[in-house]
Amino acid sequence: MSKVCSNGLPPITKVLVLIKLSRSSGYRFCIKHLPIYIVCSSLALSGCTSMMQREGDPPTGPAYVGWLPTSYKTPSDQQLPRPKEQWWQDFGSEELNGIVETALTNNFDLRIAIARVSQTRAQADIVKSAQYPTLDANVRYGIQGPTPGPGYAPNTSQWSSQPLWQAGALVNYEVDLWGKKGFDTKSAFSQALASEFNRQAVALSLVGDVMTVYFQVVSLDERIVVSERNLETIRGVGRGLERRVQLGDATLIDLSQQLILQNNTDALVTGLKLQRERAINRLAALLGTTTSSIKIKVKSVEEFKAPVVAPGLPSDLLCRRPDIRRAEASLEGAEADLLAARANLFPTFSITGGGGYGSFLLSQLTMPQSLFYNITSNLVQNIFDAGKRRAQIQLASAKNVELLEGYANTVVGAMRDVEDGLSGVALTAQAYAALNESRNRAQRLAVMSAKVVERGGMDYVQLYEIQRTVIASEDAAVSARSDQLIASVNLYKAIGGGMKLENDPCLGGGSLPEADASWVAKANSADSVFGSKPDLVVSPKGQVSYRGSKAPLPGSGLKALESPMIPRDSAFENISAPVNQEVK
């Protein structure tokens, strides 16, 4: 059979070759045996799909990014701890943990992504069903009249009609000679896989955005408190200057400078409050709730840890970043579409069979003599379509190239994100250390200057400048700490968030489970991975509703395509948070 596949003969010729071989072996060929030959040859030729692969086809995703460097430009300590699944817990805040879990429960963008996973799963099941025969049962009742012939007139008593009863079944099956249906199924499952990776990407981005905005809110709260405290100090100095001006110990210029500083600080506080309102509104939108339900108790960004984790190797991004894996799954789907388009050039073969009982009398319907059956086969080869199928191949090929380049672009973007994350963590840590030292010095200077002013040993110009320095130093230190925390968040996002430490090739822990088994589990749990989240349910009438936790949408498990990038369990599984809970 391999010789038949490799000799480059047209499909019809291959069938005739099989017939010839059978006749030479002593089996007498008859036209009535043609369906048997066609069925047998189709089954044999169904595995000869390698002809769809051509030399010069675009490479697969991982092969196309073999140019990845072996290390990052920014030095990193590989002895650092590795990110864990719920990586936001590394920041050491129970309040932050609750806010993240609420976002993973209530965020509408994530719910939309989960619904799309269900859609693509259902679509994959629809496409996969085309690989199997269809069986229809039917019951028929009709009125049958005689066929007019010589001597029969419609208006005479010889014309009569009688009832016809039939009950039976009909089977239709299109033999997948060239693997087209298999390619279509692979494409559909690739899209389902891509939608699951998209859900993971949405969850990762959501967690990063929530943490970033949360740190901004906390830092703004602290900056407002510091600025209001400094404002009260400035106002007190201003009141003292007014008395000294009245006594002649200070000039109006000194008082004017102090009032200018007071007004500027007041405007600073107002601007910070405006930023805080906008940040809290954005946080509420990310949480899928209202601003009134958000209660922030943390008072300082100093209460958080600023963790640093090992970024791994650049090649690790191929299996850690959900956006890269989504791009690869889409690329695999495009490759399958191209192979399906090529297979569409070859003939199609279908078999139709029917049988049952038919009788003019209902009482005799199930009698043996009422049994009937028929079997037909159909072999169709397109001769002329004005270049439509060739154009479909060109379209699929161009899309394949587009997604291949998009895959490489995604990898490059991931490399850039990691480099930015590594440099951001290192530089923000240095900036915070310097600004924190400046704040401490400014605070000590303010205490000393206050004592000097009381003794009359400092002019008000110096005092004015010291006050400005203290305000700027304290505000800059709080902002720098917030930037440091956000830089750590960005690094986590860049390397793909958290991941399981067991059987992970990215960590040298062996190989991942087989794709089929992993995807079946993933498909069955895709809608309930967030614990107590109300699951989307679509009724037979197409109505969408919610139901209790850990109840997946109806549907059978899917069998995945074989992929070099095998899906892992999400970093955001098994998260449980009450629905619509108040964030405290």
Secondary structure, 3 states (H helix, E strand, C coil): CHHHHHCCCCHHHHHHHHHHHHHHCCCCCCHHHHHHHHHHHHHHHCCCHHHHCCCCCCCCHHHHCCCCCCCCCCCCCCCCCCCCCCHHHHHCCHHHHHHHHHHHHHCHHHHHHHHHHHHHHHHHHHHHHCCCCEEEEEEEEEEECCCCCCCCCCCCCCCCCEEEEEEEEEEEEEECCCCHHHHHHHHHHHHHHHHHHHHHHHHHHHHHHHHHHHHHHHHHHHHHHHHHHHHHHHHHHHHHHHHHHHHCCCCHHHHHHHHHHHHHHHHHHHHHHHHHHHHHHHHHHHHCCCHHHECCCCCCHHHCCCCCCCCCCHHHHHHHCHHHHHHHHHHHHHHHHHHHHHHCCCCEEEEEEEEEEEECCHHHCCCHHHEEEEEEEEEECCCCCCCHHHHHHHHHHHHHHHHHHHHHHHHHHHHHHHHHHHHHHHHHHHHHHHHHHHHHHHHHHHHHHHHHHHCCCCCHHHHHHHHHHHHHHHHHHHHHHHHHHHHHHHHHHHCCCCCCCCCCHHHCCCCCCCHHHHHHHHHHHCCCCCCCCCEEEECCCCCEEEECCCCCCCCCCCCCCCCCCCCCCCCCCCCCCCCCCCEC
